[in-house]
Amino acid sequence: MTVNKTVLVTGCSSGFGYEAAKLLTLHGYRVFATMRKPEQGRELKAAASGFPGELIVRELDVTDKEQIRQVMDEAASAGGRFAFPTMSAYAASKHTVEGMSESLSHELLP
């Protein structure tokens, strides 16, 4: 399968980011899987080996503007365009879980 779409996923060392990167690679995407400690990406690379997409692990601390620029430049040269991550289903689901957790914690207070 030819890789024709590129995505950048943050927080790929665990949780939703890890699973999203695996799933997108499985479906043939070129995935820039970012995390603060790229050595933690070995397990993800092993899990996605043999998938039709391409998994590229990169270091990214989302509070470091220079790192953000470097990773975005690399991903743009590979894929060409960007969507707005705050408009994605992934971001929406994170906020839903966060809001539900906060509400539940208030309801359970004595």
Stockholm file with secondary structure:
# STOCKHOLM 1.0

chainA/1-110         MTVNKTVLVTGCSSGFGYEAAKLLTLHGYRVFATMRKPEQGRELKAAASGFPGELIVRELDVTDKEQIRQVMDEAASAGGRFAFPTMSAYAASKHTVEGMSESLSHELLP
#=GR chainA/1-110 SS CCCCCEEEESCTTSHHHHHHHHHHHHTTCEEEEEESCGGGGHHHHHHHTTCSSEEEEEECCTTCHHHHHHHHHHHHHHHCCCCCGGGSHHHHHHHHHHHHHHHHHHHTCC
#=GC SS_cons         CCCCCEEEESCTTSHHHHHHHHHHHHTTCEEEEEESCGGGGHHHHHHHTTCSSEEEEEECCTTCHHHHHHHHHHHHHHHCCCCCGGGSHHHHHHHHHHHHHHHHHHHTCC
//
